[in-house]
Amino acid sequence: MKNKVIVGTRTSKLALFQTNKVIFELKKNFRNIEFEIKEVKTKGDILLNQTLDRNLDKGFFVNEIQQLIIEEKIDIAVHSLKDLPVENDDRLKISAILKRGNPQDVFISKSKKKLNSFGKDGVIGTTSLRRKAQLLKINPKLTVKDIRGNVDTRINKMLKGEFDALVMAAAGIERLNLDHHITEYFNPVSYTHLRAHETPEHLVSRR
C-alpha cells in the first residue's frame, strides 16, 4: 500500500471542507497514510458566465479532475455525486459514499423576507434548473435568474444587491457555518415548498 495518497478536489471552500471531511474519515482506518490535497480548477469553475443548462459538457465540474486520476497524477478525488455524468467511465469507479448531509433546500434573503412575500419585483438567484422550475411552480410570477459562483460568492452577490434572495442547498450553507443567513428551510416531505435533491460526497478512484 502507498504511504501517500494524493486527493484531487475543486478549489472552493465547500469542496475543500468536504475533501478534508473525507480525509478525516479515511485516517480512522488508514493511520499510517499521508494524504495530500491537490486543488484543481475545472471548466465549471472557470466559465462562470455559462448558464447551467442541458447544453453544457457532461462532467462540467469534474472532467479535469477525473483525467488526473486516469493519468495517475492523483490517486482519488472527492466530488458531490450530482456533479458526475450519468454515464459511467469504465476506467474509474466510485469507491465510497459518505452519509449525506441535510437534504433540504433553504431560502436566503437579504431583507429576511420569506418566499411567500416575494412577487415579480424581487430577483431570486439559483444555479439549479430544478430549483427554478419548482420556484415557478410555487409562484409563476416570481423573477428567477441564474447565479454562478461558489457558496460565499453567491451570498456576497446577494448582500451587494445583485439579487434579493437565493435558493441553495442547506448542507453547503451549514458546513461553511453560514446558516445565520438562512431565512427559511423548505419542507422536503410535504412538498409545500421544494423537494431537495442534494447528493452526498463520494470518492472516485482508478480501477
C-alpha positions as CSV (number, residue, x, y, z in Angstrom):
1,M,0.0,0.0,0.0
2,K,1.2,3.5,-0.8
3,N,2.3,5.7,2.1
4,K,1.0,8.8,0.5
5,V,-2.3,9.4,-1.3
6,I,-3.0,12.5,-3.4
7,V,-6.6,13.6,-3.3
8,G,-8.0,15.8,-6.1
9,T,-10.7,18.4,-5.4
10,R,-12.1,21.6,-6.7
11,T,-10.8,24.8,-5.1
12,S,-14.0,26.2,-3.5
13,K,-14.3,26.4,0.3
14,L,-17.1,23.9,0.3
15,A,-15.1,21.4,-1.9
16,L,-12.1,21.7,0.4
17,F,-14.3,21.3,3.5
18,Q,-15.8,18.1,2.0
19,T,-12.4,16.8,1.0
20,N,-11.0,17.3,4.5
21,K,-14.1,15.6,5.9
22,V,-13.4,12.6,3.6
23,I,-9.7,12.5,4.6
24,F,-10.7,12.7,8.3
25,E,-12.8,9.6,7.9
26,L,-10.1,7.8,5.9
27,K,-7.5,8.4,8.6
28,K,-9.6,6.5,11.0
29,N,-8.8,3.3,9.1
30,F,-5.5,4.2,7.4
31,R,-3.5,5.9,10.2
32,N,-0.1,5.4,8.5
33,I,-1.1,7.0,5.2
34,E,-0.3,10.6,4.5
35,F,-2.9,12.5,2.5
36,E,-2.1,15.4,0.2
37,I,-4.8,17.6,-1.3
38,K,-4.4,18.8,-4.9
39,E,-6.7,21.7,-5.8
40,V,-7.9,21.7,-9.4
41,K,-9.9,24.3,-11.3
42,T,-12.4,22.7,-13.6
43,K,-14.2,24.2,-16.6
44,G,-17.2,24.8,-14.4
45,D,-15.0,26.9,-12.0
46,I,-13.5,29.0,-14.9
47,L,-16.5,29.6,-17.2
48,L,-18.7,31.4,-14.7
49,N,-20.6,33.1,-17.5
50,Q,-22.1,29.8,-18.6
51,T,-25.7,29.0,-17.6
52,L,-26.0,25.6,-16.1
53,D,-28.3,24.0,-18.7
54,R,-28.5,20.8,-20.6
55,N,-26.2,22.0,-23.4
56,L,-23.1,22.0,-21.2
57,D,-20.5,19.3,-21.5
58,K,-21.0,16.2,-19.4
59,G,-18.7,16.4,-16.4
60,F,-18.6,20.2,-16.5
61,F,-17.3,20.3,-12.9
62,V,-15.3,17.1,-12.8
63,N,-13.6,16.2,-16.1
64,E,-10.2,17.8,-15.4
65,I,-10.0,16.0,-12.0
66,Q,-11.1,12.7,-13.5
67,Q,-8.5,12.9,-16.1
68,L,-5.8,13.3,-13.5
69,I,-6.9,10.0,-11.9
70,I,-6.7,8.3,-15.3
71,E,-3.2,9.7,-15.9
72,E,-2.3,8.6,-12.3
73,K,-1.3,12.1,-11.3
74,I,-3.7,11.8,-8.3
75,D,-5.0,8.8,-6.5
76,I,-8.5,9.6,-5.7
77,A,-11.0,12.5,-6.0
78,V,-13.8,13.8,-3.9
79,H,-16.9,15.0,-5.7
80,S,-20.6,15.7,-5.0
81,L,-22.4,12.9,-6.7
82,K,-24.7,15.4,-8.5
83,D,-21.7,16.7,-10.5
84,L,-20.8,13.4,-12.1
85,P,-22.2,12.5,-15.6
86,V,-24.9,9.8,-15.6
87,E,-22.8,7.6,-17.8
88,N,-20.0,5.6,-16.1
89,D,-16.4,5.7,-17.2
90,D,-15.1,2.1,-17.2
91,R,-11.6,3.4,-16.1
92,L,-13.0,4.8,-12.9
93,K,-15.1,3.6,-10.0
94,I,-17.0,5.1,-7.0
95,S,-15.1,3.7,-4.1
96,A,-17.0,5.1,-1.1
97,I,-20.0,7.3,-0.3
98,L,-20.3,9.3,2.9
99,K,-23.5,9.7,4.9
100,R,-25.4,12.6,3.3
101,G,-25.8,16.0,5.0
102,N,-29.0,17.9,5.4
103,P,-31.1,17.2,2.2
104,Q,-33.2,20.3,2.4
105,D,-33.0,23.4,0.3
106,V,-33.0,26.8,2.0
107,F,-34.3,30.3,1.2
108,I,-31.9,33.2,1.9
109,S,-33.0,36.8,1.5
110,K,-31.1,40.0,2.2
111,S,-34.2,41.5,3.9
112,K,-35.1,38.3,5.8
113,K,-38.4,38.2,3.8
114,K,-39.8,34.7,3.2
115,L,-40.6,33.3,-0.2
116,N,-44.4,33.9,0.2
117,S,-43.6,37.7,0.4
118,F,-41.9,37.8,-3.0
119,G,-43.5,38.7,-6.3
120,K,-42.1,39.7,-9.7
121,D,-40.2,42.7,-8.3
122,G,-37.7,40.7,-6.2
123,V,-34.9,38.8,-8.0
124,I,-34.3,35.3,-6.8
125,G,-31.0,33.6,-7.8
126,T,-30.3,29.9,-8.2
127,T,-27.8,27.7,-10.1
128,S,-30.3,24.9,-10.5
129,L,-32.8,24.3,-13.3
130,R,-34.7,22.0,-10.9
131,R,-35.0,24.7,-8.2
132,K,-36.0,27.3,-10.8
133,A,-38.8,25.1,-12.1
134,Q,-40.0,24.4,-8.6
135,L,-40.0,28.0,-7.6
136,L,-42.0,28.9,-10.7
137,K,-44.4,26.1,-10.0
138,I,-45.0,27.6,-6.5
139,N,-45.5,31.1,-7.9
140,P,-45.3,31.7,-11.7
141,K,-44.9,35.4,-11.1
142,L,-41.5,35.1,-9.4
143,T,-38.4,36.5,-11.1
144,V,-35.8,33.8,-11.0
145,K,-32.4,34.3,-12.6
146,D,-29.2,32.2,-12.9
147,I,-26.4,32.9,-10.5
148,R,-22.9,31.3,-10.7
149,G,-20.1,31.1,-8.3
150,N,-19.3,29.2,-5.1
151,V,-21.4,29.4,-2.0
152,D,-19.9,32.5,-0.4
153,T,-19.6,34.3,-3.8
154,R,-23.3,33.9,-4.4
155,I,-24.2,35.1,-0.9
156,N,-21.9,38.2,-1.4
157,K,-23.7,39.0,-4.7
158,M,-27.0,39.0,-2.8
159,L,-25.6,41.2,0.0
160,K,-24.3,43.7,-2.6
161,G,-27.8,43.9,-4.1
162,E,-27.4,41.9,-7.3
163,F,-30.1,39.6,-6.1
164,D,-32.8,39.9,-3.4
165,A,-32.8,36.2,-2.4
166,L,-31.2,32.9,-3.1
167,V,-32.3,29.2,-3.0
168,M,-29.4,26.9,-2.1
169,A,-28.6,23.5,-0.5
170,A,-28.8,23.6,3.2
171,A,-25.9,21.1,3.5
172,G,-23.4,23.5,1.9
173,I,-24.6,26.5,3.9
174,E,-24.4,24.6,7.2
175,R,-21.0,23.1,6.5
176,L,-19.5,26.6,6.0
177,N,-21.2,28.0,9.1
178,L,-23.2,30.4,7.0
179,D,-26.6,29.3,8.4
180,H,-27.1,32.7,10.0
181,H,-28.1,33.9,6.5
182,I,-30.9,31.3,6.3
183,T,-34.4,32.9,6.1
184,E,-36.3,29.6,6.0
185,Y,-35.9,25.9,5.3
186,F,-38.0,24.2,2.6
187,N,-40.0,21.2,3.6
188,P,-38.7,18.1,1.7
189,V,-41.6,15.9,2.9
190,S,-44.9,17.6,2.3
191,Y,-43.8,19.3,-1.0
192,T,-45.3,22.5,0.3
193,H,-42.2,24.2,-1.0
194,L,-39.2,22.5,-2.7
195,R,-38.1,18.9,-2.6
196,A,-34.4,18.8,-2.2
197,H,-32.1,16.7,-4.3
198,E,-28.7,17.2,-2.7
199,T,-26.4,14.3,-3.0
200,P,-23.6,13.1,-0.7
201,E,-19.8,13.3,-1.3
202,H,-18.1,10.3,-2.6
203,L,-14.6,9.1,-3.7
204,V,-13.7,8.3,-7.2
205,S,-10.6,6.2,-7.9
206,R,-8.9,4.5,-10.8
207,R,-10.0,0.9,-11.5
